[in-house]
Structure formats: structure tokens, C-alpha cells
Amino acid sequence: MCGVCVEPAAIRIVAEEAQGPIHEKMNFNEIFQLDVIFYLRETTNFMETFDWLRQGIGNEKITSVNRLPAEIIILRALEMRIEQGFNDPAYQKLLSQPLFRSLIRKVCGKKWQNDFTETTKGLELDPLSILYNADTFLKDNKLLESMKIVDVLPACRRLLKHYHSWWLKGEMLGKNNCDDRTKVSDLNSVDRFDLLLRAIYFSVITIGNIKASKHILWELAHNRQAGGSTFEANDLWLQRVASLKLYDMVGFDKFIKYFPDFRVTLFYYIGLRRGYTQTQKKLLLEAAQQYPVNERDPRMTIENCDWE
């Protein structure tokens, strides 16, 4: 099973959540690890989802806390921390949960900071190392707030340019055409991607508010992964996040001009997130007739998009 193969399952969660909270329809005994990852990544109500999973562990419906993807949880918490602030009631509620605090300590600390510094040596990304410090999430120490945009923005751009060339374009990356993380030829690269994911995600949501960085978002949205996505497809998720940021930045009329360059999946995903008018759907169908879907998006067709 490959990342591209499982992406439709992640997209389906977005479509189903638009009809109401998914967890009200889920049976704890039937959910798989990927379901948990995808739901936590895609849900628009992270706090409610986390509570549902926490209660499932408390009631022993989920048999192990290890089934919770700590890294995805910290990414969504980071999003809350940035957009709503440390003292926001929702973040404080999250912070009051022992499970959340234990997950933060699981993926933060001196070792994580040292590993990040070592693996990014020469890239000048020091301002981003605080993302691997537990105090950034657990204490009101103003670490994030004190970051100067003049320092952090260049670091974000450098990291995303490195991610683009290293992972997306495959430079210095020994990946083959198999998407399963157990068969990727350069496992060290996969581990490095997993470590950098937090800083990459932070960089995407940070530059997503800076119009001068539009070209970087375009590159992230345009390029597929060299040799295929890993099993959890976090790189495809980053691509969707970058596409959504770009769409919010430029609007529909400019974004549709990218139709020949972007996967149809991205347009479908944005429609689920932001909604299209009937006129916009008509324009998308016309674009699809002018630029037929090709091998860039083998798992998605216009017929799947429900734009009629």
C-alpha cells in the first residue's frame, strides 16, 4: 500500500466531515491506525476529535495510547498555538489533559532539538529549533511570540526550498519507486523527513500569510514526491495544505489558471474546504475539457469531483 493509494481515504474524511462529526458514525473496534492519523490531520475540530480519542483510551475502546500519532497531534496543537494563542480557552483545555502533555514530552526535548540541529547543519535553521522544545507548547514563555519575523521567515523559506529540492525533486535522495516506508531504499531519508515534518508544516502555515512567498507555495503544490510518497502520505498532506494556503492568498480566478499544473485532487480538496459556486464548478469542468487529466493524478478523475 502506498501513500498515493491511501490519499483518497484521507480526502474522503474531509467529505464525510462536511456532513457532520465523523466520530459519531465510527465504531472504535473498526478504526485503523491510518483512520486516526487521517482524521486528526484533516478534521476542522481538532479539540473535539482529540477528546473523542482520549475518552476512547479511557474507556479502553482504544487499546493503546501508542495508537495515537503524537507527531500529528503536536502539528495540530502548533496550529492552535500560532493562530489562537497560548491563553486561548481551547488551547488551555487541551493543555489541561495529561494525555496531551505526555504526548508533547514524547516528541519534544533536548534530544529532538539536537537531532534537528544536526540534520539541518549548514541550512541556518536555528530559529526553528524551538519547535522541538516541550516548553514551547507547555509553558506561557512567549517563545513563539518572541520570534522575530525578520529571523524566522528566512529560515522558513530556506527550509521549504531545501524540502523542495531534497524531497520533492529527489536531489541527494536515494528513493526508489516504491511508496511503502519499509521498502524505500533510503530509510535514513524517511526518518529525516519525519523529523523535519514539524518544521516544514510550521513553515508552510507561516509563509502562507506572506504574499511575497507565493512562488514557494506554488512549487510545493505543483511538485509530486520523487519516487513516491511514504505510507502515511504526510508529504501529500503538506501539498494539500500548501495548495489551500495558495488558494486563500490568490483567490479562485487566479488559482484556476494553475489547472494544467496541479493535480485534480487539489482542486477537489479545496472545493471541500472552501466550497465552489455553480459558476466556478462550470469553469473547472471547462478547464478539465481543455486540459484532460493525465498520469499526474492517477487516483482522481473529474467524474469523482461531483462538479456537475
JOCOR-V402719 format. One record per pair of residues at least 24 apart in sequence whose C-alpha atoms are under 6 Angstrom apart, sorted by the first residue. I is the first residue (numbers start at 1). J is the second residue. Records with the same first field share a line. If there is no record, write none. Layout:
I = J ; J
This chain:
2 = 179 ; 180 ; 231
3 = 229 ; 230 ; 231 ; 232 ; 233
10 = 38
28 = 61
70 = 103
108 = 132 ; 133 ; 134
109 = 133 ; 134
125 = 155
127 = 152
156 = 203
168 = 225 ; 226
169 = 226
170 = 226
175 = 227
176 = 227
177 = 227 ; 228
179 = 228 ; 229 ; 230
180 = 230 ; 231
181 = 230 ; 231
208 = 245
217 = 242
222 = 262
260 = 291
263 = 297
268 = 305
281 = 307
